[in-house]
Amino acid sequence: QPNDTATRTHKRALELNKVKAIIRKIAACTDLDALHAKGDGRSQDFRTALECYLKTVQKGQAQALISVGELFLHGQAVQQSPIIAMGWYLKAAYLGDNNARYKIDQLR
């Protein structure tokens, strides 16, 4: 029975970690979408968004990778480069993001 209790405790901890990861992802995406929405053409807004995206990239968020790719694709706060954008999309696709795969297909 002690083994059953340990197994249940471990499974519960894994489930809790999954829920926490989902909540972090939703929060990060919401923050990133809000910053992206602010980018109304003023370069300062895009620079701020880029800084935020890069911080979130360090946390392993695929959406942040895609957002950085979008900035490169459209030349917002960075020099326009579809090749560099593709690199960011590939990183997100490697993390399993289907949206990144779609963007890669669009660039091809």
N, C-alpha and C positions, 0 to 999 in steps of 0.2 A: 503493500500500500504506500509506503513512503515514495516509491518510484512513480506510482500513479500521480501522487500529489505534485511531485517535481515536474512531471511531464505536463500536467494541466497548468501549472504555474508558468512553465516555459512557453507553452502555446499561447497563454493569455498575454504574456509579455511580448511575444512576436506580433500578435494581433494589435496590441496597443501601439507598438512601434509603427506598424503599417498605417494605423489611423493617424498617428502624429505626423508621419511623412506626408500623407495626403493633405492634412490641414496646412502643413508648411508649404506644400506646393500650391495649394489654392491661394494662400495668403501672398506668396511671392508673385504668382501670376496676376493677382488683383493689383498689387502695388505696381508691377511692371506695366500692366495695361493702363493704369491711371497716369503713370509718367509718360507713356507713349502718347496717350491722348492729349497731354499737355503740349506736345511737340507740334505747335501750330505754325511751324516754319521758322521760328526764331532759333538761331543756332545755339544759344545758351541753353534752351530747354533740351535740345538733343544732346548737348554735352553732359548735362545733369543726368539725363536718362541713361547715357552710355556709362557714366560712373556707377550708377545704381545697378545696371545690368551686369557690369563686370564684377561687382561685389557679389551679386547673386550667382553668377557663373561659378564662383569659388565654392559655393554651397552645392554645386552639382545640379542646378535647375536647368532642364532642357529648354524651357521657354525662354530663359535668359539668353541662352546660346542663339536661339532663333532670332530673338530681338536684336542682338548685336549683329547678326547676319543681315537683318533688315536694314539697319543703319548703314552698313557697307553697301548693300545693294542699291540703296537710294542716295548714297552720298550725304548722309545727315550727320554732321559733327565729325566726319571722317572723309577721306578721299574715296570717291565711289569706286568700288571694285567688286564685280560679280564673282571673281575668282576667290577673293577673301571671304565673301558672303557664303560661297559654297563650302568653304572650310568650316565655318561656324555651323552651317546646317548639317554637315557630315558628323560633327561632334555630337550634335543633338540626336541625330539618327542613330548613332552608336549607342546612345542611352535608351533607345527604343521609342523615340518620339515619332509618331506617324505624320504629324504636321511637317516635321523636318523632311521626311521622305518625300512628301508631296512637293515641297519647295525645291528639293533637289531635282525631282522630275521636271518641274517647270523650268528650271535653269538649263537643263540639258536641251 
